[in-house]
Each structure stands twice: as structure tokens, then as C-alpha cells.
Amino acid sequence: MFDLSSLLQGFILGLGVFLCPGPKDILILREALAGRPAAVLIGVGAGSDAALIALGILGLSAALNQAPGWQAAALWLGIGLLLVHGAKALHSALRPAQEPRAGAAPDRPAGLRPLLLTSLLNPAAWMDTVLVIGTVGASLAPGARPGFATGAVAASLLWFVALVAGAGHARRHMASARTGRLLDAGVALAMLGMAAYLAWAQCLPR
């Protein structure tokens, strides 16, 4: 039986972390507006958070804190991934606008592999799930950890259900090419901005 106090603690911490949108959230929003099935997006978003939270609680957060070389390598890999996705979004935002013809099929969503990679290797997601939630969960008594993890995952699931549902209601207002380019610009800004911030933080003297 779950400890309700630890479940509530995990849920509140999870909401506090997940309600601040990051690059993964914006990419999932972009995919939802492009028409990818809601169940897939919710599964990828909450499922990747659940996997990373479990890894953090099971000891990955402590291992990374004790191995700064591996932590830096994982961070730079994630920064590279953010740069790639940011550059692609910037290219889409800067290309000439082409209004869709009446009755034309909407733009197809991107492949599932980039979405999975961004969800699992995004350094912002690692900091939120492995290094914040995972560290707090690992500090609890073993009996309290399952409830804490369940609460945090429930917060992630609630967030992505709300995000994808909101995007579904907004799709009819996002049909113009100009609006799509503005959204791509926002994705590029989030991805490139996060990559620049993380790279700058890594280069600061310790």
C-alpha cells in the first residue's frame, strides 16, 4: 500500500517541476498541433518522465553526481540534440510561407524517433526528473519511494494530458502558414536558448 503522504509529496514536486514548459513540452505541443495522435504524445511524454524518474530514484542521480565526467558528457550530448532540433525549427520558421490550398492535407508530423530522443536525452528533462525528483526520491525511506514516484509520474501524466488536449482544441486556430511559422520560431527559440544557457553554465569557472 502506498504511503499517501509520500505520494502527495511526489505529486506536488512533480507539478512544480513540470508546469514550467521546457523544450520537450514545446516539441510535444508542436507535434500535437501537427496532428499526431494524442495517446502517442501523452505516452511518450509521461512514459519518458516515468523512466527517468525511476532511474533517478534507483541511483542514477547519485551516480552522476559522483561521476562529473559522465554527467558532463551526457549534458553535452543533450545540448547537441537541442541544437539540431533548434536549427531544424529555425529553418522551418524562415522558409517562405505557403498557405495550404483548400482541401489540402495538413503538414505531416515529424518522425517518432526524434521525439523519443528529445524526450529521453533532453538535458532539461534530465535535470527535472533524474537530478531533482530522483534525488529527492532517493533520499526517502525505501518504503516511501514507490508512492513518491507514483505521485510524480501522475503529475507528469496530468500535465501532458492537459497540454495535448489544449493543443487539440487550438488546432483549428493554428491552420495558417504564418501561425505555423511563428510556432516554429518559438520552438527554435526554446531549443537554442536552452542549449546556449546550458553551454554557458558548463563553461563558467567552478
ZAMARGU-4260 file (C-alpha; in steps of 0.2 Angstrom, whole numbers, plus 5000, padded with zeros to 4 digits):
<rodrens>
0) 5000/5000/5000 | 5007/5017/4995 | 5011/5030/5008 | 4999/5044/5004 | 5010/5057/5011
5) 5024/5052/5000 | 5013/5051/4985 | 5006/5068/4988 | 5024/5075/4990 | 5029/5067/4974
10) 5014/5074/4965 | 5017/5092/4972 | 5035/5092/4967 | 5031/5085/4950 | 5018/5098/4947
15) 5030/5112/4952 | 5043/5105/4940 | 5033/5100/4925 | 5022/5116/4925 | 5037/5126/4919
20) 5037/5121/4900 | 5053/5115/4893 | 5060/5110/4875 | 5051/5093/4877 | 5035/5101/4881
25) 5036/5113/4866 | 5040/5099/4854 | 5026/5089/4860 | 5014/5104/4858 | 5021/5106/4840
30) 5018/5088/4836 | 5000/5089/4844 | 4996/5104/4833 | 5003/5094/4818 | 4990/5080/4821
35) 5000/5066/4829 | 4988/5055/4840 | 4986/5061/4857 | 4989/5044/4865 | 5006/5043/4857
40) 5011/5060/4863 | 5005/5058/4881 | 5013/5040/4881 | 5030/5047/4875 | 5029/5062/4887
45) 5024/5054/4903 | 5032/5037/4899 | 5049/5045/4897 | 5047/5055/4913 | 5042/5039/4922
50) 5058/5030/4915 | 5069/5045/4920 | 5061/5047/4937 | 5064/5028/4941 | 5082/5029/4935
55) 5085/5044/4947 | 5077/5036/4962 | 5086/5019/4959 | 5103/5028/4960 | 5107/5036/4943
60) 5106/5053/4951 | 5119/5049/4964 | 5130/5040/4951 | 5130/5056/4940 | 5134/5067/4955
65) 5149/5056/4959 | 5155/5055/4941 | 5156/5073/4934 | 5164/5067/4918 | 5149/5056/4913
70) 5137/5070/4919 | 5146/5082/4908 | 5146/5070/4893 | 5128/5067/4895 | 5124/5086/4896
75) 5134/5090/4880 | 5126/5076/4871 | 5109/5083/4876 | 5115/5101/4871 | 5120/5094/4853
80) 5102/5087/4852 | 5094/5103/4856 | 5105/5112/4844 | 5100/5100/4830 | 5081/5102/4834
85) 5083/5121/4836 | 5091/5123/4819 | 5078/5112/4810 | 5064/5123/4818 | 5073/5139/4814
90) 5074/5133/4796 | 5056/5129/4795 | 5052/5146/4803 | 5062/5156/4790 | 5057/5146/4774
95) 5044/5156/4763 | 5026/5154/4769 | 5015/5144/4758 | 4997/5144/4763 | 4988/5127/4761
100) 4976/5125/4746 | 4958/5122/4751 | 4956/5104/4754 | 4974/5100/4755 | 4981/5088/4768
105) 4989/5096/4783 | 5008/5095/4787 | 5013/5078/4792 | 5020/5077/4810 | 5039/5073/4812
110) 5045/5056/4814 | 5043/5047/4831 | 5062/5044/4834 | 5067/5062/4835 | 5053/5065/4848
115) 5058/5050/4858 | 5077/5055/4858 | 5072/5073/4863 | 5061/5066/4877 | 5075/5054/4884
120) 5091/5064/4880 | 5085/5082/4883 | 5096/5089/4897 | 5082/5100/4904 | 5071/5084/4907
125) 5086/5075/4915 | 5089/5089/4927 | 5070/5090/4931 | 5067/5071/4933 | 5084/5062/4937
130) 5093/5076/4947 | 5078/5085/4955 | 5064/5072/4958 | 5076/5057/4958 | 5087/5064/4971
135) 5073/5069/4982 | 5065/5052/4980 | 5081/5043/4983 | 5083/5052/5000 | 5067/5045/5006
140) 5065/5028/5016 | 5063/5013/5004 | 5045/5011/5008 | 5041/5028/5004 | 5049/5028/4987
145) 5036/5019/4976 | 5022/5031/4982 | 5033/5046/4979 | 5037/5040/4961 | 5019/5037/4958
150) 5014/5054/4963 | 5027/5062/4952 | 5023/5051/4937 | 5004/5056/4940 | 5009/5074/4939
155) 5018/5071/4923 | 5003/5062/4916 | 4991/5076/4921 | 5002/5089/4913 | 5004/5080/4896
160) 4985/5076/4895 | 4981/5095/4898 | 4995/5100/4886 | 4989/5089/4872 | 4971/5092/4875
165) 4973/5110/4874 | 4983/5109/4858 | 4969/5098/4851 | 4956/5112/4854 | 4968/5125/4847
170) 4972/5116/4831 | 4958/5125/4821 | 4966/5142/4826 | 4983/5137/4820 | 4979/5132/4802
175) 4988/5147/4793 | 5006/5145/4787 | 5010/5161/4796 | 5005/5154/4813 | 5014/5138/4810
180) 5030/5148/4806 | 5028/5158/4822 | 5026/5142/4832 | 5042/5135/4823 | 5051/5151/4829
185) 5045/5148/4847 | 5052/5130/4846 | 5068/5136/4839 | 5070/5150/4852 | 5066/5137/4866
190) 5078/5124/4860 | 5093/5136/4855 | 5090/5146/4871 | 5091/5131/4882 | 5106/5124/4873
195) 5115/5141/4874 | 5111/5143/4893 | 5117/5125/4897 | 5133/5128/4887 | 5136/5144/4895
200) 5133/5136/4913 | 5146/5122/4909 | 5159/5135/4903 | 5158/5145/4919 | 5173/5143/4931
205) 5169/5131/4945
</rodrens>
